Amino acid sequence: MIYLDSAATSFHKPEAVADAVYNAIRHMGNSGRGGHTASLSAARVIYGTRKKIANLFGVSDPAQVVFTANSTQSLNMTIQGLFHAGDHVITTAMEHNSVLRPLYRKEQQEGVSLSILPCDACGTVRYDLLEEYLQPNTKGIVCTHASNVTGNMVDIVRIGAFCKKHNLYFVVDASQTAGVFSIDMEQMGIDVLCFTGHKSLMGPQGTGGLCLQKEITLPCFCVGGSGVQSYRKIHPEEMPTHLEAGTLNGHGIAGLSAALDWITETGMDNIRAQEQKHMRMFYEAVRQIPQIKIYGDFSQSERAPIVTLNIGDNPAEEVCDALAERYDIATRGGAHCAPLMHQHFQTETQGAVRFSFSYFNTEEEIQTAIQAVREIAEEWT
């Protein structure tokens, strides 16, 4: 199989990740639930992974790194905890439902008001409208770092500076960028960074987290076992236990730790350059095909390694099926959990076909995908 669906999950993982999960299952106990060797082994792995995440994202204190199941859970915890009745929040039309649906729920259930910053014709945020969208009760901005539909990047340095100027919370969804683009929370003015482990971080599914600046306090998302202060009726206030009730996915975190080591050894710049090369090679070839419509701004010097397209008026899911059945190429068709982007491009009915590239893809695979698109376009239009 030629796997070109890495924006959904990285299918090809470093071998060390699988080895780490296997060894964890065989040898790790439950962190914080005893002083025996198995429990201490888990505690060391989890704390070590916190330190690696903190170093990766410019977090001064590893205790401000909280593990969750994925970025959706992280975003729900953050949005639920930061914004309340009477607050106004700004987001963008580029967002995934993991941002939109928690905000819609706050809007419907608590009266939080919401403004959605539109995009230009290429699907890039209209930064020029930020001041216009600001209101006296604006509490924060929640946005993605890169669109999972187009690959367009958001200038989070610019938005972070805007938030600092107006004393707003800045929450970033780094699902498509963590592990392949440099992120420094302090330098970029990010208050909360939400990430998932199973995409560009190359870790197992069921891993993710959020990083908070020390001045940010979130209420407990859920309460229960903590391994400490068991006779208290309330959950501990100390971080990260405050936001980590119950048993963590220690086996998955062990795999994430190995993935972080692999990223460090391979070099984030090398990983990004390889993915950009694959993306540009595919884009430059398929854009020459007359029947192809491509979505996104490819004038950006850096963008997530995604090319999303349609072939004539053909339904995207049918194109994906043909790619899978005839060429054994895995892609993603449909709405990509990003309804506002598809409304913007008027592809709600047709959907779109997303090709997303990995460090582990080969040039031969890219050329095969190009030829497959060309042949389908010639036959179907």
Secondary structure, DSSP 8 states (H G I E B T S, - for coil): -EE-BTTT---S--HHHHHHHHHHHHH---TTS-SSHHHHHHHHHHHHHHHHHHHHHT-S-GGGEEEESSHHHHHHHHHHHH--TT-EEEEETT--HHHHHHHHHHHHHH--EEEEE-B-TTS-B-GGGHHHH--TTEEEEEEESB-TTT--B--HHHHHHHHHHTT-EEEEE-TTTBTTB---HHHHT-SEEEEESSSTT---TT-EEEEE-TT-----SS----SS-TT-SS---STTGGG--S---HHHHHHHHHHHHHHHHH-HHHHHHHHHHHHHHHHHHHTTSTTEEEES-TT-SS--SEEEEEETT--HHHHHHHHHHHH-EE-EEE-TT-HHHHHHHT-TTT-EEEEE--TT--HHHHHHHHHHHHHHHHHH-
